[in-house]
């Protein structure tokens, strides 16, 4: 099982926040989608499945 500390060791000094976000999102059944615009930066969309309540 990959741990957050393992991600820290592999990611180095750059991209650590994205590596941790990806790790969390994927473990909750979600996905991350990047949207980049040259000169304006990158936005990351995080999507998580909706939990259905039993009723």
C-alpha positions as CSV (number, residue, x, y, z in Angstrom):
1,X,0.0,0.0,0.0
2,X,1.3,3.4,-1.0
3,X,1.6,5.9,1.9
4,X,1.7,9.6,1.9
5,X,5.3,9.5,3.2
6,X,6.2,7.3,0.2
7,X,4.8,9.9,-2.1
8,X,6.8,12.5,-0.3
9,X,10.0,10.6,-0.9
10,X,9.3,10.0,-4.6
11,X,7.9,13.5,-5.4
12,X,10.9,15.4,-4.3
13,X,10.6,19.2,-3.9
14,X,8.1,19.9,-6.7
15,X,4.6,18.6,-7.3
16,X,4.1,17.2,-3.8
17,X,0.8,18.9,-3.3
18,X,-0.6,17.4,-6.5
19,X,0.8,13.9,-5.6
20,X,-1.0,14.0,-2.3
21,X,-4.2,15.4,-3.8
22,X,-4.1,12.6,-6.4
23,X,-3.5,10.0,-3.7
24,X,-6.5,11.2,-1.6
25,X,-8.9,11.6,-4.6
26,X,-8.1,8.2,-6.1
27,X,-8.6,6.4,-2.7
28,X,-12.1,7.9,-2.5
29,X,-13.0,6.7,-6.0
30,X,-12.6,10.1,-7.7
31,X,-10.5,11.6,-10.4
32,X,-8.4,14.8,-11.0
33,X,-8.6,16.5,-14.4
34,X,-6.2,19.4,-15.3
35,X,-7.2,22.4,-17.4
36,X,-4.3,24.6,-18.5
37,X,-4.3,27.9,-20.4
38,X,-0.9,29.2,-21.5
39,X,0.1,32.2,-19.5
40,X,-2.8,31.8,-17.0
41,X,-1.8,28.7,-15.1
42,X,-3.5,25.4,-14.5
43,X,-6.8,24.6,-12.7
44,X,-7.4,21.2,-11.3
45,X,-10.9,19.7,-11.1
46,X,-11.5,17.2,-8.4
47,X,-14.5,14.9,-8.8
48,X,-15.8,12.5,-6.1
49,X,-18.6,10.0,-6.4
50,X,-21.9,11.0,-4.7
51,X,-22.8,9.0,-1.6
52,X,-26.3,7.7,-1.8
53,X,-28.2,7.7,1.5
54,X,-30.1,4.6,2.4
55,X,-33.6,5.6,3.2
